[in-house]
Amino acid sequence: MDEYRAENARPNPKSTINSYRSFGYNLSTAIADIVDNSISANASIIEVDYKWDGEKSFISIVDNGNGMNLEELIEAMTPGSKDPEEIRNKNDLGRFGMGLKTASFSQCKRLTVITKKKGYKTIKRCWDIDYINQIEEWVLLDYISDSSFIELLDKFDSGTIVLWQNLDRIVGNAQKNNESVKNAFYNEMSIVKEHLGHVFHRFIENSRVTINSNSYTIEPWNPFLYNLTTKPEMGQPEKLNNNVEVTYYILPHMSRISQNEYEKSGGPLGWFNQQGFYIYRGDRLLVSGDWLGLEKKRDYSKLARIAVNFPNTGDFDWNLDIKKSTATPPIEIRRELSRIAKITIKKSAKIYNWRGQKSISQISNGNNFEKLWIDSTNREGIKKYQINRKHPIIAQALKIESSKKIFSKTLKLIESNIPIELILYNQNEDPSHHELEKISETPDDALIQLAIDLFKINIENGIPESLARQQIMNSVPFNLFPLINDYLK
């Protein structure tokens, strides 16, 4: 195309560098992008430190990775310095060669990188947006505001410091005594710690990296909850096209774990919103708790979580974005994920609805058990809830002529005054009020005696013994306690 060449159209430095500030990062995703670079540089220790000092506040990310020489540092500081189509090392968490710059500029106006490669001296370079806006040229500075930052690398043979100053997006020009902004700053950094423990949990769990923050070690949060006393059910791992690995997990019902475990295991967004797919790229979490448009979030599916891991060779197939916060599976993979999602949701619903308890009907003949409550939909599409007249206790009570009429009216009164609004309010305010209710492993004496009485009534009415026993044990709540069957003689 050389014969068609006209002019060189160089982007304006001022407008271009300011456009880099609008890629949609928040503080957590921006810092995670810098941590990606540290891990790609083979760091085993990463320190995310920060200090509140009004408009002089700063955030630094220090690692003991490979470090860089001057040529490598300049390349790293240059926007778009790497070819996105270049074949990467399988452990490389980068792709576009933009993360350092776009993530940093999204949060600060001064980015300084200090680095030391083994066998080389410590060097530094700085981008200052105010300076670039002033001179309107792409000029790196050999500058650092405080030489004491360089000393942070003295404890390592090699490593890199990414220093953010002039935090205009987080701090602005707030004074040091501005408690409101100070508290917001600390709160944001607290969210960052949770985010890093979530996104890099596989690296932390496998001791591939230790991430500290202001001398505090960041703990991993594993969405599949291996640490619970009652372990999750793990499906058989599957390998799909292009080395995509998929494994589903069914969490135990909340009633089977402690209050403390319940609060810790819900995750940053809670049990309901953490259900769905967890998309990893080389063990780095990209998407957390999303059905990817394949399913909807429902109460009965909130025990379902599915791990999907693809290698960095699949970045373009998965439409990976610069922030590494979204990924869309290719069509042929979506079909397989939809299949696995349906299996997982079905298993979740079974455990969630019946709290993992095995009934006699499930163990023996597989007959449907009689529920105490049933639902139906009227012509206006409104759900109505009714007491099941076929339930053995209800059926027996309705046979007593002397009280049949008043009992029937009582049932209708109960059905017409179900406190649905109150139940929904309590569930939304704090689901643990309902979900942590423990179901006893053994029936109480009153329930056993009720079953015995019903059994005797059935026998007296000429029902065969085996059928009388089956009718009782196939109904709620007797089906939850196989032990009751031993008393029906």
Sequence and secondary structure as in RCSB ss.txt:
>XXXX:A:sequence
MDEYRAENARPNPKSTINSYRSFGYNLSTAIADIVDNSISANASIIEVDYKWDGEKSFISIVDNGNGMNLEELIE
AMTPGSKDPEEIRNKNDLGRFGMGLKTASFSQCKRLTVITKKKGYKTIKRCWDIDYINQIEEWVLLDYISDSSFI
ELLDKFDSGTIVLWQNLDRIVGNAQKNNESVKNAFYNEMSIVKEHLGHVFHRFIENSRVTINSNSYTIEPWNPFL
YNLTTKPEMGQPEKLNNNVEVTYYILPHMSRISQNEYEKSGGPLGWFNQQGFYIYRGDRLLVSGDWLGLEKKRDY
SKLARIAVNFPNTGDFDWNLDIKKSTATPPIEIRRELSRIAKITIKKSAKIYNWRGQKSISQISNGNNFEKLWID
STNREGIKKYQINRKHPIIAQALKIESSKKIFSKTLKLIESNIPIELILYNQNEDPSHHELEKISETPDDALIQL
AIDLFKINIENGIPESLARQQIMNSVPFNLFPLINDYLK
>XXXX:A:secstr
 GGG        HHHHHHHGGGS   HHHHHHHHHHHHHHTT SEEEEEEE  GGG EEEEEE S    HHHHHH
HHSTT S TTS   TT    SS HHHHHHHTT SEEEEEEE TTS  EEEEEEHHHHHHH S   B   S GGGG
GGGTTSSSEEEEEEE  TTTTTT  TT HHHHHHHHHHHHHHHHHHHHHTHHHHHTTS EEEETTEE     TT 
TTSSS  EE   EEEGGGEEEEEEE   GGGS HHHHHHHT TT TTTT EEEEEETTEEEEEEE TTSS   GG
GTTEEEEEEE GGGTTTTT  TTS      HHHHHHHHHHHHHHHHHHHHHHHHTT   HHHHTT    B SEEE
EE TTS EEEEE TTSHHHHHHHT TTTHHHHHHHHHHHHHT  HHHHHHHHHH THHHHT    SS  HHHHHH
HHHHHHHHHHTT  HHHHHHHHHTBTTGGG GGGGGG  
